[in-house]
């Protein structure tokens, strides 16, 4: 079986490294898979060297880079991309003799759909979520805007045309079957899984990281990995962090790993009144994130609320749990909004009440170095974010493909 794996992200994007690379390794181990070609959409002028990445991914995998025009003004480049990139993927699939196309995310599915139709090969979309709804709810896209309408139309078509849809939450799987009339045989769930051993708590890394950052061992430390704005809270996030700081009378330090500038993040902190002296803002390649997580005592996932957020499966939550960290998560986000109240592993918060959250949840700030809490979180990662689930779903769809269920 020859697989064309389509990504909408760049090759060196952390999401590619953390979510796509592990899946490609899993696919490479399958005897039925002859070859994999990973397609990425590159938005920088200088294209990355693929040699190292092809060596990392193994002999069965090669990489094909498609330059994007996204930097063009007034969204013109993105409009051009959605015309030219599907054509390039169509030509590539034909020249390779691809048997199936596997696209990660609804955006990738949108640009891969034409290639599947033109070449008459099945398309499977994993990490499938209602992207148009997310963007509109978060205020990034207007519901009446062209980007929203275009993506929504593509998602409706994917619901009808894709050979398999692999959402990240059971709640969205149920909606696809019950409300969108998608055949239940075409729907299977793979949460955003993580490499458990890679993110396992490391005591030596904890001590070294805290020492390098100048964080005393007796100071409770929270961590946030990601951006502020867009799909994520800004002011309310720092109100939440400040609540922890106040509850501990200042004996709290916050680590923020973000692609945003230190000045931008510190500006949000100052606006909320969070002291800069107890804030570390830095960037870290995905290979170093685990060390920072080991240095922390609890973690935050501060998504903007909205009806469609229940269909998410935040990668960061899986990584936090794998590191043994309890997670403070926006209520109503993903299957975790049911898992946490039922099985533990953190707490849910209402952004409207972020300022006073820890006055009722002080226990979360008293779990420092508690082995039982870390073990519970790691068990949740093992149960809900294990890559074994990915392999089981791939085997299911491969079996349908081999039986002619295209």
N, C-alpha and C positions, 0 to 999 in steps of 0.2 A: 504494500500500500504506500503510495506517494502522497504526502500531506503538504499542502500549502497553508502555512500558519500566518494569518494576517493580524498585525498589530496596528493600532492608530497612534501609538506612542513611538518616541524615538528609541533607537537601540540602547542608548546610555541612560534613558529615563529610569529612575529608581523603580517605577512600577513594572517596567519591562524586566529588570533584573530580579525583582522580588517575586513577581507573579507569573511571568511567562517562561523564564528560564527553567524554573523547577518543573513546570508542566512539560516542557520540551524534553527534559531529561527523563521524565516518566514515560513519555511516548517513545523515546529512543530505545528504551529497554524492552518494548513489546516486539515479539518476534514477527508480528504481522506488519510492522512498519519498516518499509524499505528505505525511505528517505524523508527528510523534513526540510522545507525551505521556509525560513522565517522572513517575512516582509515587514519592514518598519518604515514609518513616515518621518523623514528627517526635516527639521525646521531650522537648522543652523546652516550658515553658508559653507562651513567646512565639514565635510562628511567624516564620520569616525572611521578608524581603521578596523576592519572586521576580522582581521587575522586572529587576534587574541580571543575574541568572542566565539569564533568558530572552533577554536581549540578547546575552549571551556565547555561548549555544548556537545562536543563529540563528533565522531566520524560521520554519523548519519545526517548531520545538520549543516546546512549552508545558509548564508544570509544574503538577502537582496535589499538594498536601500533605495527608497523612492524619495527624491527631494520634494519638499513642499513649497508652495507659494504663499504660505500663511502670513508671511511678513508684509505682503502687499497691503496698501491702505484700504480702509473702509470695508473690510471683510471681503474685498475682491479676491484676494488670494485663496481664501477658503472656498469661495464659490468655484474658482478655477480648479482647485484640488478635487472637488467632488465631480468634476467632469473628466479630468485627465487621469487621476489615480485609479479609478475603476477600470479605465481602458488599459492602463499598464498592467494591472493585476489580471485582467482578462487575457491579455497577450502572454503574460508569464505563465499562467495556469495551462494554457494551450501548449506552449513550447516545452513545458516540463512534463506534460502528460499527467498532471495531478489527478489523483483519484477522488480526493475530498478536499474541501477547504474548511479550515477551522479558524474562526475569527474570535478574538477576545474583546469583548464589550460590544454594545449596540452600535457604537460609532464605527468600529472595525467591521461589524456585520453590514452596515450601510454601504461601505465602500467595496465590500467583497461580493455583494449580492449580484451585481451584473456579471461578474466573472463566473459565478455558479450557474446562472441562467444561460449565458452564452455558450458555455462549455458543457452544459447538461451534466454537471456533477453536483453531489450533495453538499450543502453548506450547514455547518454546525456552529452555533454561536454560544460561546461560554462567557461567564461573567456577565450574563444578560440581565440588564436592568432597564427600567423606563427612563432613559437618559433625558429625553425632552422634558419630562415632568420634573426631574430633579433640577434642571437648569432654570425652568420657569419659577418653581417654588422658591428657589434661592435668589431670585431677582437678577440672575445673570442673563437670561433670555426673556423677551416679552412673548406672552402667549399668542399675540397677533403678529409677531415678527417672523421673518422669512426663515431664520435658522430653526426656530421652534417647529414651524409648520413642516419644513423639509424633513427634519429628523423624526417627527411623529409619524409622518407618512411612511418613511422607511421602516420604522418599527412595526407599523401595522402590516406592511408587506412581509417583513421577516416572520411575523406570527403566522402568516399564511404559507410562505414559500420555504422556509428553512426546514431541512430534514431533521434537525434537532435543536432544541433550545435548552440551554443549561443556565438557569438563573442561580443567583447566589443565596436566595432565601426561599424557604418553604412557603412563605406568605405570597411571594410573587408567582411561584409555581402554581399555587392554588388559584390565583387570579387568572393566569393564562388559560388554565383548563376550564374554570367555571364561568369566567366573564368574557374571555376572548375566543372561546371555543377551539382552543388548540387541542389536538389529539393528545391524550395523556401519555401515550407511548412515546411521543416526541419530546417529553419534558422530564428532565432529571435535574437534581440539585447538586451543585458543588459550591459550598461556601468558599470564601477567599481563604484558602489554606495557607499554612506557613511551614517552614522547615523547623520543626520542633527542636531538633538537636542544635541547630544554629543559634537559636534564641534562648536556650536553656540558661538559667541563672548561673553566673560564674562569680564566685566570691573574690577571686584574685582580681578580676576585671573591675569589680565593684570598688575595691580598695584603691586600685591604681587610678581609676577614673575620678573618684571623689578627691583623691589627693591632687591630681593634676588640675582639677577645677577649683580647688581650695574650699571644698565643702566639708565641714566637720562631720565626723561620723555620728555625732549625737543630734544632727539636724535632719528632720524629716524632709525627704526630697520627692517632689512630684516631677513628672515628665510629660511633655506634649510633643508629639512628632507630627509635623505637617504644616499646612498653611493657615492663615487667618483671612477671612473674607471668602466670597464666592459661596461654596457649599458649607463653609465653616463659620462659626461665630467669631466675632471680634470683641466688642465691648463686654458682652456677657461672659465670654471666656475668661477675661481678666478679672471680672467681678467674682467669678468662681474661684480663681486662683487666690485672689485677695481674701476671700472668705477663709480659706485654709490658713493663710498667713496670719490673719487676725486671731483665729481660734487657737493658734499655737503661740500667740504673743510674739510673733516674729521668728520663732524657731522652725522656719520652713524655707526651703530653697526650691526654685523652679528651674528646670532645664527645658529649653525649647530648641528642638532640632527642626529647622525650617529653611526652605529655599529663599525665603524673604530676607531682606537685609536686617542687620541688627538694629539699625536706626528705626526702621519701620516697626519692628516688634517692640522695641523699647518705647516708642511713641505711644503704642496702645497701652503699655504698662503704666506709663506716666499719667495717661488720661484717666486710668482707673484708680490711680493712687498706689499701685504696687511698687515697692521699693526696688530700684535698679540694682542695689547692692546684693539682693537675694535672687537675682535673675541671671542665668547663663543662656545666651543666645548664640548658637553656632550652626554651621552646616556640617553634615557628616555623610560620607558615602554609605550606601546600604550595608556594606561589609562591617562598618563600625557601629551601627545602631545598637547591636546587642550589648556592647560594653556599656553604653550610656543607660540602657534599660536596666542592666544589673546594678547600676549605681543608684537607681531610684527605689522608692518605697510604694508609690502608687502612680497611676497613669490617668491621662485625660483623653477623651475623644469627644470633642465639642462641636457636633454637627448642628447646623441650623435645622429647626424642627419643620415638619411638613408631612402631609399624608403619605407621600411616596417614599419617605425615608425608611419606612418599615421594610422596604424591599432591598435595602443595602446589606452588605456584609463587610464591614470595615476591616481592611487588612491589618490596620494598626491594633485593633482589639485582639486579633489572633496572636500578633507578635507580643503584645503586652502580657497576655495570659501565658504564652509559652515561656516568658521570662519570670513568671510567678508573681505578676503584679495585679492587684485589684484595680478595676477600671471604673472611672466615673464617666458615664456615658449619657448623652442627651436621651431623654425618654422618648420612646416611639421609634427608635432606630434599629432596624434589622430584627432577625430572630433573637438577638441578644436582649431585646426588650422583654422577652418572655423567659429566656434562659437565666438572666441575672436574678430576677425575683424568685425563681423556682430553685436554682442550683447554686446561687452565690456568685462570687467572682467580681464583686464590686457593688455599684449602686447607680441608680438612674436619677438624673436631675432635670428640673424644669428651668429653662433659661430665664423665665420671668422671675424666678426666686433664687437666682444664682448668688446674690449678695449674702444670703443667710444660710446657704446650703449646709455648710459644715457645723453650724450651731446645733443641728439635729443629727449630724453624721460624724461626730468627733471620733467615733470608734475607728473610722477609716484612717485617721491620722495617728492611731495608736497601734498600728500593726507592724511597726518597724521591725525588720529582721524576724518576723514571725514565720517559722518554717511551715506551720500548718496552713497558713494563708497562702504562702507560695505554692505549696503542694496542691492545694485545692484549685488554684488558678491554672497550674500546669495540667491537672487532670481534665479541666474544661477544654484546654487547647487540644489535648489528646483525643477527647471525645468529639469535639465539634469542628476542629480545624486541622485534621490530619490528612495528609496527601493520599492516604489509602482510599479515601472517598473518591478522589479524582480518578484513580486507576479503575475503580469499580464502574464508574460512569463511562469512561472511555471504552472499557471492555463491553459494556452494554450496547453502546452505539456501533462499535466495530462488528459486533455479532449481528445487529440488524442490517448493517451494510453488506456483510458477507451473505446474508440470506436474501439480499436483493431489496431490502427495505429502504430504498433511496427516497 
